[in-house]
Amino acid sequence: KAGVTQTPRYLIKTRGQQVTLSCSPISGHRSVSWYQQTPGQGLQFLFEYFSETQRNKGNFPGRFSGRQFSNSRSEMNVSTLELGDSALYLCASSLDGPNEKLFFGSGTQLSVL
Amino acid sequence: DQQVKQNSPSLSVQEGRISILNCDYTNSMFDYFLWYKKYPAEGPTFLISISSIKDKNEDGRFTVFLNKSAKHLSLHIVPSQPGDSAVYFCAASAIRSSGSARQLTFGSGTQLTVLP
């Protein structure tokens, strides 16, 4: 069974640009979550999608948005990029259920110059 | 406001000895706890979990202990192996009134180095 796939692996953008990251979950997983990892901050929850609906949202500004398609694939978009958005963005998928574990992709490393 | 804290950014242990990684939390609503391991250039991988109705869960060389009164959990690795060298993240979640809980709150991680 293929794991969680994230593309692209690396991205370099400049301030003010926008970026779209893609995530393909494990087959059969309908829940997709996004996390931001920065040094010393651990993983910060961005949002979670289930059946094309945003179910949970973290404490990030409106510049961060996402969506999920009918095949459970998900995208996240960051508009008007800031230097502080430089981070590793991780996508995770899971079966639904309160204690189902998350399976993470390798992430997209975003650098904003 | 960090609800899950890993106060040791790094830990070095000799091969064959015990590694103990610690995690504290402040939110009394958390009722499910997990440990993830992360190698460089890879996403975190699930290691072990524990529900708040238990105080210990064991899986091979890995044991997680939960002390609810102290809001503290720890991961014990015995014996430690060089391949265990990685960043370990503690995470917690709470059941939401709206249904399934899929929001994990992570600590900042502890870099474990197992010396041969």
Interface residues (C-beta under 8 A of the other chain):
Chain A: V4 S31 S33 Y35 G40 Q41 G42 L43 Q44 F45 E48 F50 R55 N56 G58 L90 A92 S94 D96 G97 P98 N99 K101 L102 F103 F104 G105 S106 G107
Chain B: V4 Q6 P9 Y32 L34 Y36 A41 E42 G43 P44 T45 F46 S49 S51 F89 A91 S93 I95 R96 S98 S100 A101 R102 Q103 L104 T105 F106 G107 S108 G109
